[in-house]
Structures are given as structure tokens and as C-alpha cells.
Amino acid sequence: MKRKIIDELLKWKKNKKGKPLILLGARQVGKTYAVREFAKQNYEYLYEINFELNETAKKIFNGDLTIENLYAQLSSFKLNIPIIEGKTLLFFDEVQVCPNVLTALKTFALDGRFDVITSGSMLGVFMENVSSFPVGYVDTLYMSPMSFEEFLWANGFSEELIHSYETYYKEEKMVPEAIHNKLNQLFLQYIVVGGMPEVVKTFVQTLDIRLVVENQKKILSDYQFDLAHYAKNDIKEKVRDCYDSIPDQLAKENKKFQFKLVKEGGNTRIYNSSIRWIVDAGLVHKVFRLKTFDKPLRAYKDAQNFKLYFNDTGLLLAMYEEHVQFDILNSNLGVFKGAIFENAIAQILLENNLSLYYYRRDNHLEIDFVTSLDNEIVPIEIKAGYNTKSISFNNVIQQKNLKYGIKLSMNNVNCSNPKIKCFPLYMSMFIKDHFWDK
């Protein structure tokens, strides 16, 4: 399946200046597949080692890490694959079980002859623990689950067709009703299926939600294995408890992460390192509360108050025991539905490289997201259905003298009020910051 990351890998190849690449991302997001596809399109040979599957390969990096020794070791380890400058991509996968590979990246960078990509499921956790990490000698890319746009590609939509939908967003015009209804349906499907490539493939080929959920639960089981296998013993149980509590945290009216809901008596001191672990592992996204509407937003974040969103909304749904997939597909889940849609929009906006915050003043005023678009502070309100009334949202825009706000719902485009731009939820894929592109 087509992935955006391949274009980013091509940019790296053209501009790398000899630097190896570290590809980050949670398990099952498609890192290995993407690198293989990239290699197929741009190299004659792919030299690949998966260190989880090949224990013997660790010996290559146990001794002298000079380029002469590494070349001799690698070329003798796989006699059938030539290592040729410009023609061979060296791909070292699951390197969290062989941290010496990360140390050796400086050697490859200084030599500069070979294109090298490393990847691993827990690299975000392990990188800072590598004693001689090659700071300044590597490039990094983060890979997320499939975006809604990639989901549309998997369902047969061309780039040109999706670009034509974007014109309705840019020109703030209503989408033809038949197209609007179809995209709404696909967006609901995306919320249920999520963006894990194998899950998306299962859905596209079978349309069987039962199989979709089975695959999602298998991935969740793999995540639990990673938590048990890679987290340090002193935080292992705390990491699992924090991760398992997120569906309950998001089900609350106030979705701020509360340590006391993890375990009675819980606090920041007890769980802070555990939260950091699951964030670094790429399993969740952390969105901080914003203290006030002022620039730069980062200067006004409240580091003590935050929400945690799953890296994939389909996995979040699979965590609930009730069969909520049917209700989502039929847009019928009451108040709780808002948390699911909020998670999905967070996933999409973060994929668009936006910095996200939320604003909460009291029990009567909360703005789902606040971001910066084209150097303007923009609040974003998420509505899971068709009712878009929100007096507090309107008041914030007026009181804080903001240029405009965005409401996302199941409704069609309506920008008759220039201060409140209403777009369909699926158009969140077009919300991007173009300020730095100018």
C-alpha cells in the first residue's frame, strides 16, 4: 500500500550528506514495508538484517566498529548481496536488541559511502540510553499509522481525486452532497479500522469488521509484550497500568489524564517516568493544556496538565469490551463518541505536523484543540454529529480577539461566518500550517 513516508525517504536520499537515517515509530505502523518499497524503487540491492530474527548478526557489531571491519563483517555475513556505493541500501531493523548498531552509525556517517537506514519498535525509548549515541551524525524520521489520506488511497482514491476535494476546503465551498456523504462514511470507517497497515489491508480485502478487531487485538497483544519485555523492571507494572487506563481517561467528560484513576493515591512523582516511556515508545500522543491564548503557544503550555491519545483510534476502540464499532459506523454513541472522534482528529492533525494544545478554564469552558495556522492562533472544536452549537467556542474567539476558529462535524462546508469556519471532519486532513512554506 502507498505510504507518504516513501517520499520523505527519497528526500533523505537526495539530501542526506552521508548521514544514516533512524526511522522511528511504534510496532506495526509499516516501517519495514516502507523501507523495502523504497529500496525496490531506488536501489539495485537491499542488504537487510532483522536483529530480532537473527541473533547471530549481533556479533557483527560486538567488536571493532571501524568501517574496514564493519565492511568485512557485513560482506562476509551475506555473501549473496553485494555492498556497492550508491547501489545498495543497508537496512538494519529492530536494532533496539542490538544498540551497538546505533553507535556504529557515526562510523558510516564519517565514511559517507553507504546509504544506511536503521529502524526499531522501541527506538524512542532506547536512543537516549545509548552511551555513545552519534548526535549530529544521523537524520531521524517518525512514521505514524496510515493517515486518512493513505486510507483513501488504499480504498482506490487517487491523489488527483483527493486534491480535487481539497479545493472545496481551500475555496470554502460546499462539497456535492453525494461526495460529502461518501467521505463521511469513509471517515467513520477510518475511525473504526484505524491506520495499522495490516488492519487496513484486511478491511479493504474483506470488509469484515470482526477480522479487523481480531487483528487490532493481536497488535495490542504485541504492544503488551513490548511493555513487559522492554520496560525496566522498576516501572514495568506502572507503564502497563498507565497505558491500560487511557481508554477510561478518555471516556470521562474531563479527559485530562488523572493519575488517581490509574491507581488510588497515584501522582506525578509515581507515574511521570511511566508516562514518558509510553510516549517515547510512540504508543500515545501527549497534548498539553494551554494557559492562555498568546504567542508562542509553547511558552504558555501547562506541563502539569495533559491528555493522552492513542497513536491509532482503531486500537483505542478495540480496547473497549463493548462492540462500539457498530455504533460508530452508524454515528450513534452518545456523549462518549466525542472522545473517539477527538482521538481521531488529534491523530490526523499531529500527522500534519501541527503543534496541538487544549484549553480548559473551568468545568464550563473547554476548547478541544488549539494550534497555530499561518501565524494565527486557531481554536478547533470537534463535533461527533451534526449539532455544531457551541456558545463558549464563539465567545472565546470574540474575547481573545482571534482571527477565526474551526469547527469540524458531520456537516458540509459552511464558512458564511468568517470568524467560525465549519468543515466536515474528513477535511481535517487538509488542515496544515503553510506559514513556513512561504
Secondary structure, DSSP 8 states (H G I E B T S, - for coil): ---THHHHHHHHHHH-TT--EEEE--TTSSHHHHHHHHHHHH-SEEEEEETTT-GGGGGGGSS--SHHHHHHHHHHH-TTS---TTTEEEEEE-GGG-THHHHHHHHHHHH--SEEEEE-TTHHHHGGG-TT--TTS-EEEE--S--HHHHHHHTT--HHHHHHHHHHHHTT----HHHHHHHHHHHHHHHHH-S-HHHHHHHHHH--HHHHHHHHHHHHHHHHHHHHHHS-TTTHHHHHHHHHHHHHHHHSSS-S--HHHHSTT--HHHHHHHHHHHHHTTSEEEEEEESSS-SSGGGGEEEEEEEEEES-HHHHHHHSSS-HHHHHHTT--GGGHHHHHHHHHHHHHHHTT---EEEEEETTEEEEEEEEETTEEEEEEE-SSS----HHHHHHHHHTT-S-EEEEESS--B-SSTTEEEEEGGGGGG----GGG-
